Amino acid sequence: MGRMAEGTHTFLVLFKLTARGVEQFSADPKGFAEKVKSKIEEGGVKVVEYCALLGDYDGAMKIEAENEKVLAKALVKAAADGLFHTTTYTSINVDEL
């Protein structure tokens, strides 16, 4: 994790599914993940990794984007259908510290 190529930043996005999101995920986990990934990538960012979690969050995504504004715009648009809520962190590679 961390800064990848010059001008590209890495972010960790944790998400919680809404009741509608749980319903759709339960019916087709792989299809749901692809739908979410596709919607987010329409915003000009790259989903590097997508995984389900046990605990306080339902899943996490490692995303590369030009900057925070580009990522925020992509996430707001993708979350507009009300399937999930996100919490986002900037990721810094420990080698860069």
C-alpha positions as CSV (number, residue, x, y, z in Angstrom):
1,M,0.0,0.0,0.0
2,G,1.0,3.6,-0.4
3,R,2.0,5.8,-3.2
4,M,2.4,3.8,-6.4
5,A,3.3,5.7,-9.5
6,E,4.1,9.4,-9.6
7,G,0.7,11.2,-9.3
8,T,-1.1,8.0,-8.2
9,H,-2.1,7.6,-4.5
10,T,-3.4,4.5,-2.7
11,F,-6.4,4.6,-0.4
12,L,-8.0,2.0,1.9
13,V,-11.8,2.2,1.7
14,L,-13.8,0.3,4.3
15,F,-17.5,-0.2,3.7
16,K,-20.6,-1.2,5.5
17,L,-23.6,-2.6,3.5
18,T,-27.0,-1.2,4.0
19,A,-30.0,-3.6,4.3
20,R,-30.5,-3.4,0.5
21,G,-26.8,-4.1,0.0
22,V,-26.9,-7.1,2.3
23,E,-29.8,-8.5,0.3
24,Q,-28.1,-8.0,-3.1
25,F,-24.7,-9.3,-1.8
26,S,-26.4,-12.4,-0.3
27,A,-28.1,-13.2,-3.6
28,D,-24.9,-12.9,-5.7
29,P,-21.7,-12.1,-3.9
30,K,-19.4,-12.1,-6.9
31,G,-21.9,-10.2,-9.1
32,F,-22.4,-7.6,-6.3
33,A,-18.6,-7.1,-6.0
34,E,-18.2,-6.7,-9.7
35,K,-21.1,-4.2,-9.9
36,V,-19.6,-2.1,-7.1
37,K,-16.1,-2.3,-8.6
38,S,-17.4,-1.3,-12.0
39,K,-19.4,1.7,-10.6
40,I,-16.4,3.0,-8.7
41,E,-14.0,2.6,-11.6
42,E,-16.4,4.6,-13.8
43,G,-15.2,7.5,-11.7
44,G,-11.6,7.2,-13.1
45,V,-10.1,5.3,-10.2
46,K,-8.7,1.7,-10.1
47,V,-9.9,-0.9,-7.6
48,V,-6.8,-2.9,-6.9
49,E,-8.3,-5.3,-4.3
50,Y,-11.8,-6.0,-3.0
51,C,-12.4,-8.3,-0.1
52,A,-15.1,-9.2,2.5
53,L,-14.4,-8.6,6.2
54,L,-15.7,-10.0,9.4
55,G,-16.2,-7.5,12.2
56,D,-17.2,-3.8,12.2
57,Y,-17.0,-3.5,8.4
58,D,-18.4,-5.7,5.7
59,G,-15.6,-5.2,3.3
60,A,-12.5,-3.3,2.2
61,M,-11.1,-2.0,-1.1
62,K,-7.6,-0.9,-2.0
63,I,-8.1,1.8,-4.6
64,E,-5.6,3.9,-6.6
65,A,-6.6,7.4,-7.6
66,E,-5.0,10.6,-8.8
67,N,-6.1,12.4,-5.6
68,E,-8.6,12.6,-2.8
69,K,-11.1,14.7,-4.9
70,V,-11.2,12.2,-7.7
71,L,-11.7,9.3,-5.3
72,A,-14.4,11.2,-3.3
73,K,-16.4,11.9,-6.5
74,A,-16.2,8.3,-7.6
75,L,-17.3,6.9,-4.2
76,V,-20.2,9.4,-3.8
77,K,-21.5,8.5,-7.3
78,A,-21.1,4.7,-6.7
79,A,-22.8,4.9,-3.3
80,A,-25.7,7.0,-4.6
81,D,-27.9,3.9,-5.0
82,G,-27.8,3.3,-1.2
83,L,-26.1,-0.1,-1.1
84,F,-23.2,0.9,1.1
85,H,-21.5,3.6,3.2
86,T,-17.7,4.1,3.2
87,T,-14.9,5.2,5.4
88,T,-11.7,6.2,3.6
89,Y,-8.1,6.4,4.6
90,T,-5.0,7.5,2.8
91,S,-2.5,4.6,2.7
92,I,1.3,5.2,2.9
93,N,3.8,2.5,2.2
94,V,6.0,2.0,5.2
95,D,9.1,2.2,3.0
96,E,8.2,5.9,2.4
97,L,8.4,6.8,6.0
